[in-house]
Amino acid sequence: MVNEKWRRQKEYIRAKLSEEKAGSIFRQRKIDVEPVFGFLKANSRFTRFSVRGKSKVENEMGIALMAVNLRIYTANKDQTTKKMERN
């Protein structure tokens, strides 16, 4: 026994994802977003907010994401410096 509504929804989603534009957006989303939050949780041990209120949470999240961006920036800068030293 198959739920007909579920089957139609699954066909609809499969058709949408088979379109080039939607598929590329979905693939890019998997690459871009999730590793940052995984990094925050695993390496930075950022699993909870220590403040209350939307504006304070936005500030704390901004600081956490800024730390991730600085880490990526310094890693890229170190790689660029090493490449320039070789040449």
N, C-alpha and C positions, 0 to 999 in steps of 0.2 A: 504494500500500500504506500503510494507516494503522495505527498502533499502537493497538490497542483499549483498552489500559489507559490510555494517554495521553488518548484521546478521552473516556473515562468520567470521568477526573480533571478534565479541562477542563470538562465539563458540570456536574460536582459543584460546582466552584469558581464557575462562572457562576451556578448556582442559589443558592449561598450569598450571593454578592455582590448578587444581585437582591433579597434580603430587606432590608427597610428598616433594621432594627437593625444588621446587619452592614455594609451599605453606608454608613451614617452613621459608623460607627466607622472604616471604611477611609478615607473622605473626610477625617475629622478627623485621622487619623494622617498623611496626606500633607501636611496644612497645618502641623501642630504640630511634628513631630520633625525632619524633614530640613533645614529652613532653618537651624536652630541649628548643626548640624554643618557645613553648607556654609559658614556664616559663620565658624565657628572655623577651617576649613581655608583659606578664601580670604582673609579680612580679617585674622584674627589670626595666620595662618601656623602654626596649631597642628595639625601633621600626625603628630607622634610624641610619645610620652611620654619624658621625660628621666630617669625613675626606674625602678626595678625593685621588684617586689613588689605584691601586690594592694592593700594598705592605702595605700601611697605613691601608686599610680596613682589610687586613688579620691580621695585628697586633691588631687592635681594636676588631675584632671578637675573636681573641685568648684570649685577656684579658677578654672579656665578658664570654667566655666559661670556662676560668680558674676560674672566680668567681663562676660560677654554680658548677663546680667540687669541689671547696673548701667548698661550702655550703653543698653539699652532703657528702663530707668527714667528716666534723665536725658533721653532724647529725648521721652518722654511728658510728663515734668514741664515741659520747655521749651514743648511745644505747649499744655499747660494754662495756663501762665503767659501766653503770648501771647494766648490766647482771653480770659482774664480782663482783660488790659490793654485789649483792644478794647471790652469792655462797660463 
